Structure formats: structure tokens, C-alpha cells
Amino acid sequence: QAGLCPQAHPPVVLAAPRCAGSRPPAPPPTPRTHPTAGSPSPTNVTSRMSMPTRTNRASTLLATIALLHTASAAINPAVRRAFHSTPLPLQKQHNVLQRRTRLQRFPMRAVGGKQQPQTVGSQVAINTPKTNPYEEFIQSQFQQGSQKRREREPTQDVMMRAIDEQISLMNTNRELTPIKLSPEQLEHAYKVAEEITDEYAKTFSLGLRLMDEEKQKAVWAVYVWCRRTDELVDGSIATHITPTTLNRWEERLDQIFEGKAFDELDATLADTAAKFPVAKAGFKDMIEGMRMDLYKARYQNFEELKEYCYRVAGTVGLMTTPIMGIAKDSKLSSQEVLNAAVSLGIALQLTNILRDVGEDALTRNRIYLPLDELESFGLTEADIFAGTVDDRWREFMKFQIKRARHYFEIAKHGIGSLDPKVRWAVWAAGRVYGEILNSIEENDYDNLSRRAYVPRWKKFALLPVAFVQTLLM
């Protein structure tokens, strides 16, 4: 039955998850005994008075820390206010004290379990029974993942299968099955999605203003789902995520496409999938990309890296192209346009990788660079961790930047076949990201100790440039 899942939980902000091996709660203090005869000494009086005071102070401190963590989990004060501004059946207010008491009674952990996910904003957390995340991860990796990786499909085959499914759905006439929510509920849900998109993708969100309202809302819904999925493995709870977590997130996706929403943000995607010919393959491929981040921290060649880039970013092009629409006078086939959309996602992800090489290596022990190419330039992993920027590294970076720009060019060729109203939004994002590559060059290819970025004034200066370029496409 379409509509809200009856088992949905109201969105709440979870306290810090306790991982396996955390220190257990301290036992209650042993009661002091006092002399039975005579008046207690001043020392005894002081001891009896100081114990409750210290306990109260400790409790107050712990409560303050919990509240500070809760505040930090919110994506933005403005977004948080929007999320909690209008109580609805999809969203209920919760007393902070009651919520904290419930969390103390039932420990929460952001790993897989039987209970349903609870969400706030773009954050996702899942409460679970007491299991060992490390043992669960090892068992899943070696008993299930190894066999799957040995039988890994070529990246091009994975991409073409998803593209073919999307084309098939776009060419199918189907009856719409809108979600059974009141207009007020759905409007509030999309408002929250808009706030999140504005916060995390300002340039892209600005470009979306040229699109029709229904298309804007649909892109917001897709973006927010992608953001929430990414935060599972790259957000504040990433260290507690296991394959089971992603399995349950994928099951939740299946139910969304069946018209069952667990919260108001799910409802926006369910409504979008009912109104637009959006295939599920791209969403599932993205979840598979998140699984790769759980067990894979090195990439032997570009074929492996390209698969990762397709799954975590190229899939966004598959999700959004049927929403944005292909121009009626397009000289390219639907397959060529979708391939260009995937190429834009790959170009954006390659740019992210080149921008964050040093940060990924030092803070996450991840190297998203082809190791065989690294070796061909006479470099090793040790050079990355040592922050060595010499002629070898500069030549290596020139090669990587040239490849990223090649994918931007493929994308630009396809953007001209999109609906004219959406071209500026898409190409503006690509144009701004392309400037990051220029910034790396200006930093003398030092992306190990310096982070390339585009100043805000330059971003705004690029918007009219991108607009003119789209008129010439």
C-alpha cells in the first residue's frame, strides 16, 4: 500500500553511538559509614557533602557533552529549524530529557540491526542489538565480498547495463502512482530537501532555479538521498558502518520505490520515482560504491578507480538525466546523452580525488590513485605519506589532471543535448569544479600539503561565463 510505512519512526537526533569496546558505566559509589557515637567530625561532614556534589557535577558535565554532540549532529541551524518547524505525522517534537533518558536505557550503535533506521536531516543512524561490528565486517568481507570481487564485471559493462535499464524505463509508458500524502506534508518534505541542497550544493542549487518547479523538487529529492547515502561511509558515523548497514539501506531503497516512505525525506524520493522515469539501477550502483569504501583503500589500476568513480558519482547523472529531460532536437541518442552524464560524474569525482590526495592519505589511509601509474612515474605510497612534491609528482599530477579534463569534455558535449532550461545548472557545477584543477596547477601541483579551492568571488564570476557557454552549445 502506497504511503507511509506504519513502522516509521519519528526523526530524532541520536546521541553519540557507543562502539564495541567502550568503557562500561562506572558502578555507583560505595556508601560511607560514620561513627555511631558522638557528632561526626568536620572532615566526615565535608566528605558526606562533597560526594553528591561531585556526582551532580559529573552528571551535569555528561549531560552537557551529550547536548553538544546532539547540536553538532545537525547539518545547519537553519536546516534544523526548518526540519522541526511544523509538527506533522511524519515529524513529531521530542522532549530532550525524555530522548536522553531513552538513549541511556537502550544503547545506540550505527551498525546493522533489526530495528528500522532513524534519520535527521542528511544524517543517518541505525540502532542495533549488541554485536561486534569488526567481526561482522570481517565475516562479510571474506565470506561474501571476496567471491563477488573475483567475479567483478568490467566497469563498462556495469555502466551500460544501468544505462540500458534507464533508457528502457524512459521509453515505457506507465501510469503514475503518486504517494498518498497530504499536499501540506509533501510540501514540507520538499522544503526540507531544498534546505539541505542549498546548504551543501550552493552553486548547483542556484542553477536549478531556472528549472520548472516540479523538476527542481525532484532533483532536490535525489540529491538528498545521495547525500544521506554518502554520509553512511564518509560522515560522523562512518567508523561504525558495516555491510549489514548498507544492506538495510538498500532494502529501504526497494521499499521507497514501492511507494513506502520511512520519513519525509524518503517521501520526496518516493514521490519523484512515481512522477519521473527514474530507474533504480543507478541508486543500487551507488550503494555498491559505498560498499567498496568499506573494504577497499587502494586501487591497482584506473579500471578499478573508474568503477569506483562511476558508482559513487557517475550514477548521479543516471538518476537526474530523466528528470532534467533530453532536448527534442538533440542530435545525440539517449545512450550518448546518458554516457555524457555519467562522464560528468566521473570527472567531478576525479577532481575531488586530486584535490584531497593528502587529506585522504593522512586522515583515512586511503589512496584513490592508480598504483600502477604511480609506479610508472617512479613514485610509491611512501612518497605520498611523506608529502614529497618533486618533478616526478608534478608530471604524475599533470597526467591525472589531463584525464579529468578529458571527461569534462565528454560531458560538455552531452550537456548541449539536455533541456535548455537545465543546461546552465549542470554546466555551472562542472565549470566551477574544473577551476579546482586550475587551482592545483597554481599551487605547483602540491595537493599533499595544500588543499586547492575556488574562492567564492570566483565561483560567482564563473556563473555568467557558464551561462554564455550553454547558449552556444
Salt bridges, closest charged atoms under 4 A:
GLU153 OE2 - ARG161 NH1 2.69
GLU187 OE1 - LYS217 NZ 3.08
GLU194 OE1 - LYS191 NZ 3.61
GLU194 OE2 - ARG209 NH1 3.09
ASP198 OD1 - ARG209 NH2 3.04
ASP212 OD1 - LYS421 NZ 3.45
GLU213 OE2 - LYS217 NZ 3.56
GLU214 OE1 - LYS275 NZ 3.24
GLU231 OE2 - ARG227 NE 3.28
ASP234 OD1 - ARG364 NE 3.37
GLU250 OE2 - LYS284 NZ 2.85
GLU250 OE1 - ARG291 NH2 2.55
ASP254 OD1 - LYS280 NZ 3.23
ASP254 OD1 - LYS284 NZ 3.02
GLU258 OE1 - LYS260 NZ 3.86
ASP263 OD2 - ARG228 NH2 2.78
ASP263 OD2 - ARG252 NH2 3.14
GLU264 OE1 - HIS188 ND1 2.92
ASP266 OD1 - ARG228 NH1 3.18
ASP266 OD2 - ARG252 NE 2.66
ASP271 OD2 - LYS275 NZ 3.08
ASP285 OD1 - ARG311 NH1 3.31
GLU288 OE1 - LYS148 NZ 3.15
GLU288 OE1 - ARG291 NH1 2.98
ASP293 OD1 - ARG366 NH1 3.53
GLU304 OE1 - LYS296 NZ 3.03
GLU307 OE1 - ARG152 NH1 2.76
GLU307 OE2 - ARG311 NE 3.08
ASP356 OD1 - ARG355 NE 2.94
ASP356 OD1 - ARG451 NE 3.29
GLU359 OE2 - ARG364 NH1 3.95
GLU359 OE1 - ARG451 NE 3.41
ASP360 OD1 - ARG364 NH1 2.81
GLU373 OE2 - ARG403 NH2 2.58
GLU381 OE2 - ARG298 NE 3.12
ASP383 OD1 - ARG392 NH2 3.77
ASP390 OD2 - ARG392 NH2 2.80
ASP391 OD1 - ARG394 NH1 3.15
GLU395 OE2 - LYS398 NZ 3.30
ASP419 OD2 - LYS215 NZ 3.30
GLU435 OE1 - ARG431 NH1 3.73
GLU435 OE2 - LYS458 NZ 3.68
GLU441 OE2 - ARG405 NH1 2.98
ASP444 OD2 - ARG394 NH2 3.13
